[in-house]
Amino acid sequence: MLASIVSILGAEAEAAEGVVNEAERFYPHINELLVGLIAFGIVFFFVKRFAMPKFKQVLEERESQIQGNLEKAEEAKRAADAELADYRTQLAGARDEANRIIEEARTTADQLRKDIQAKAEEESQATVARAQEEIRAERDRAFEDLRAQVGEIAVLLAGKVVEKELDQGAHDRLIDEYIDQVASSGNGST
């Protein structure tokens, strides 16, 4: 910039001597340069004095706002990460609890199945025992009935034998008749 000012001043000096060339018309005059330089200095002073502090203040505020937003975002990220870790821990705990409940239910079901099987076995054994008792009682009753019938038959046969003397054929016929009577009556009483 200094070189251009010097060249301009040199051109003014030549113009003052009367040498006019076409390039001189495009160069500013020295007084215009001085006025421009003074105006630039005044504008520079006011910009530096008043505008730059405001500009710096706005930049600092914007920087602090951005920094605050970054810190808030980082804090929110840390909170989200902590919450995610907490949810994962809770989920793992819930899975463990569900597995424990399932295993407990399985154990309870196995125990219940065993209890039901044992109870069914006991009931079947009791039913078999009752059936065997009933069979024994029925058999005993049948034997008693049979004994009574055999006794009656023996008494009747003895009575009939005593009444008349029978030969072997008559004796067999008498027994067959009595058996037919017992079979036809169904209960063995005559």
Disulfide bonds with the S-S distance in Angstrom:
none
